[in-house]
């Protein structure tokens, strides 16, 4: 449990620090795995973030008009598997 929001933000910043090495890469560099980013390429990271953003948008859209979200239920099920 976090005692204040700054503690949470500091932990988040530290968790994302390895991926900052992927910022500003050229097109060719985006295809090369970066050791500091746990071997991910820039393209892999971008694809991963876009997929999660798309999922979050679908969940938010469904929850705006319903009390439940089929997308969230599917995502939760997939995550458990």
Buried (B, 14 or more C-beta within 10 A) or exposed (E): EEEEEEEEEEEEEEEEEBBEBBEEBEEEEBEEEBEEBEEBBBBBBEEEEEEEEEBEEBBEEBEEEEEEBEBBEEBEEEEEE
